[in-house]
Amino acid sequence: MTLSTSIRNLYSLSNQLRSAQRSLFKTQMYSCVIPYPMTFLSVENLKVFYQTQGKQVHAVDDVSFSLENGESIAIAGESACGKSTLGLTIMRALQGNAIVSGEILFDDKSILKISEEEFTKTLRWKEISMIFQGSMNSLDPVFTIKQQFDEILKKHGYKGNHQKAILEAVSVVGLPISVLEKFPHELSGGMKQRVVISMALLLKPKLVIADEPTTALDVLVQAQIMSLIKRLKKEGIAVMLISHDLGIISEISEKVGIMYAGKIVEFGNLSDIYKNPKHPYTDALLKSVPKLKDGSDLVSLKGNPPDLVNPPEGCRFYDRCAHAMEKCKKEPPKIKTPSGYVLCWLYE
């Protein structure tokens, strides 16, 4: 073979290779499907009324929000605004005197419409779990920690190795194995809270509802618990954090719902709400938090939240709002914001 023939063959092979590369590129480019965000949790027009002595307490009143895959949300507000009731409703852990309407979709499954048996079999603790408020009230004082882990696995028909599952759950939260043989009263507050968190993670759920997970804990233990929750988020677990602590919320969540008197008055991305709050109540909440680098005075709200047995017509923040107008006595419109919405006449 002559040198010129070898060069021609090499040139031809090079052209064939480039042609194959272009063809492959086109195939990959046109066959590639760009993944769009999918709704992970959707709450629409949710109402929860407690029936008591012939009256109804409007604990959650027409609440709507949604989460995409991989997002976490915080629900913030004063005590008795309906935060915990919202979490318990998603978990279907309400008492029998609650009247519930609206829609809750989790991975396209209707939480409120399926039977209790199906919810327990397919979703409760397997897909959605909850860290209940107050670890002391969540643990049974007459059983060891291991017995309580075993009870969860048996209740939900876990078919795998119980011992292995329990040891994995305990190790995730940084607890020693010796904890399993102890009773709740033998543990510190921080250890009990981590036990409750590990129980919530036992069946590897997609969503964990954390109701005031750092309440009544000292600052050091609070930091440990928040560090643990952040680590869980990195591992792909979505968190719904219920709290009145705006500092803790800023470390955990991508989205925030500000709740007042049973309604979410503002919802959106964390950065949007913290940097540019729209609702006067959200603004007041943020101004009530001490700032190390800001010498401005703290703001406190006068008055009390309305009676949820007889909630006022119109905006429920009317009596405490510095911007209240006559038209605020009518039901406020839902105004769209860059990342969510606000219920306020100021932006009509």
N, C-alpha and C positions, 0 to 999 in steps of 0.2 A: 504494500500500500504506500502510495507516495505521500509526501508531506502535505501537498495541497488537498488531496482526498481526505486525509485525517482532519484537516482544519475545517473542510466543508461538513464532514460528519459531526464534528464537535459543535459547529455553529447550528446545525439542524437540531441536534439534541437540546441545545440551550434554548432555542425557540420553542420546542415542544414543552420544555419544562416551564417556561414563562407562561405559555398558553394554558397549561394545566393549573398553574397557580392562579391565573386570572379567573378561570372557570370555577375553581374552588372558592375563591373570594366572593364571586357573584352568588354562588349557591348558598354560602353561609350568610351573606348579607340579606338575601331575600327570604331565606327560610327562618331567619332569626326572629323570634317574637319578643318584643319588648315587654317585660312584666310590668303591668300597671298595678297600683296599690289596690288591694282588696279589702272590703269592709270586714273587720274582724268581730266587732261588737257594735250593734246598732240599737239604740233606745229611742223609741218614738212615742210621744204623747203619753208618757207613763204617769199614772195617777195611783197613789196609795193612800187610802183613807182608813183610819182606825175607828171602829165603831165602839163607842163607850157611853153608857148611861143615856142612850137615846140620841146622842150627838155624834158627829163625825169630826175627827181631827185630820185636817188636810196636810198630812206629813210630807207627801211628795205630790206636786200638783202640775201636771202637764210638762214633764221634763223630757227633753230630747237632746241626744248627742250621738256621735259615732266615733269609732276608732279604726284605723287601718292596721294591717299586719305590722307587728314590731313596735307599735306605739304604746305608750303608757299614759295614764291620765291621773290627775289628782282632783278630788272634790274638796273644795275649801269653803269654810264658813263658820259662823258662830255655833255654839252648842244648841241643840234642838232645832236646827234648820232643816233636818231631813237627810243628812249625809249617810248616817248608818242605816236608815231605813232603805235608802237607795241601794246600798251594798247588799243588804239582807234580801231584798227583792230579787236581785240578779242571782243570788245564791239560793233562792226559794227557801228561805229559812225564817219567814215571817210567822207570827202567831195566827191562830184561827180567826181572830176578830178583824183582820185586815181585808179591805175590799180593794182589789187591784184591777186596773184596766190599762189598755195601751198595748205596746208591742216591744218585746226584747228579742233580738235575733243574735245568736252566737254561732258563727260559722254557718249561717243560713238556717239554723235550727231555731224554732220558736220556743223559747224557754217557758213562756207562760201557757202555751197551748198543749204541750205534751204532758202525759200523765206523770204523777209523782214517781211511779215505778220506773218508767222509762228515763226520767231525769236522773234518778239515783243510779240506774244501770249504765247510762251512757255519758253523763256530764258531771254530776256532782263528784268532786274530789279527783275525778279522772281528767277532766278538761278545765273545770273551774273549782278553785278552792278558796278558803277564806282564813285569814288570821284575825280571830275575833278580838274585840276590844277587852283588855284586861286578862292577862295570862292566868292569873289566880282563879278566875271564874271559868276558864276554859278547860282546866285540868281536874280530873276526878281525884280527890284527896285520898281515897281508900285503895287505889290501884297504883302499881309501879308504872314508871314511864314505858317500859317495854310492853306491859299488859295493855296499855292504852294504844300503843302503836299496833299491836296485834289485833285489837278490836276494830281499828279502821280497815286493816287489810281483809279481815274476815267479813265485815259488813259489806264491802264492795267487791267481794268474790275474787280477790287477787289470787291468781293461779301460780305465780312464781314462788321463789324461795323467800319466805318471810324474813328469816334472819338476815339474809343478804340485803334485802330492800331496806330494812330498818337501819342496818349499819351504814349503808350508803347515805340515807337521809340524815343521820346524825353527824356523819363526817362532813357533809356539805356545809353545815352551820358551825363547824368547829367545836363540837362538843366531844368530851371523852366518852369512851364506851361505858365506863363505870356509871354514867348517868342513868342508863337503862334499868339498873336494879334499884334505883332510888325512888322514893315517894316525892310528890311535888313540894311538900313542906321542907324537904332537905336541900332544896335548890335555892339559889339566889334569884332575885327578880330578873336579872339579865339572862340567866340560864333557863329559867322557865319560859321567857319570851322566845328564846332560840329553840326550845323544845316545841313550842306552838308553831313556829315557822317551819321547822323540819317536818312536823305532822302535815302541814299544808302542802309541802313539797313531796310527800311520800309517794304519790302515784303519778308524779311528773306532769302536773297540769300545764295548760297553755296560759291561763290567766289566774293570777293570785290577787284577791281583794284584801288589802291590808287596812284594817280599821284601827286607826290611832296606834300603830305598832310600837311607838316609843313613849306612850303615856305612862307617867309615874316612874320612869326610869331616870337615873342620874345622867349627867351630860356625857360621861365617858361611855356608859353602856349604850346610850342613844347613838353615839358615833359608831359604835361597833355594829349595831343593828342596821343603821343606814348604809354602812359599808357593805354589809351582807346583802341587802336588797339591791344595791347597785351592781354587785357581782352577779346576782341572779338575772338581772336585766341583760347583762352582757352575754349570758348563756342562752338568751332567747325567750325568757319568760316575761310576758306582759304583766304589768302591775297597775292595779287601780288603788291609789293611795287616798285614804280618807283622813283628813287632818285639818286642824286650824292653824298649824304652824307653817307660815309661808316660806320660812327659811329652809325647812326640810323639803317642802314641795319643790323648791327651785333646784334641788340636787337630783331629783328622781324623774320628774315627768316631762313629757313633750307637750302635752295638752293639759289645760286647766279648766275646770268648771267652777265658777263662783256661785255658791248657793245661798239664798236668803229666803227665809220663811216658806220653804217648800218648793221654791222655784230656782232654776239655774238662770241667774240674771245676766251672766256673761260667760261665753265659752270661746276658746280659741287656743292658739299656740302659746306656750309659756312665755316666750320672748315678747310677743305682741302685747300680752296682757300686763306683764311686769313693766315694760318700757312705756306703754301707751294705754293705760286703763281707760275704758270708755264709761262704764257704769259708775255713778257716784259712790256706790257701796264698795266696789272694787278699789277705787281710789282711796277711800277712807281706810280700808284694810291695809293697803300697802303703806300708807302714811303712819299707821300705828306701830310699824316695825322699827325698832331702833337701828340706826345706821352709824357705823364707826367713823366713816369719812364725811358725814353730813351733820352739820351742827343745827339743822332745823328742828323745831319743836315737834314732839309727838302729837298726833291728832287722836282725840277720843270722840266716840259717837254718843250723843245725848239720847235719852229715851230707851225704850225696849222694843224688841221685835213684836209684831202683831200677834194676837191670839189666833192660833190656827184652827180653833173650833169655829170662830166667826171671822175669817180673814176679810180685810177691807176690800172694797171694789177698787179697781185700778191698780196702780203701782203699790206694792206692799212696803216699799221703802219711803213712801210719801212723807210720813210724819217725822222722819229723821233726816230727810234730804235737804241740803242747803240750796239745791237748785229746783225745788218743787214749784210747779206751776199748776194752774187750774185744770189744764187738760190731763195732768198726771193722775187725776181722780178716775180717769178711764183706763181700761186695760191697755198697757203699753204695747207698741208694735215690736215685732222681732226684726231688728235691723241687721242686715248682713255686714260683717266686718271682713278684713282681709283674710282671716283664718277661721272665722266662726260667726258668732252673732252676739248681739246685746239687746236686752229688753229695756228700752228707755226712749222717752219722748224727746230727749235732747237732740236726737239725730234724725228726727222725722223731717 
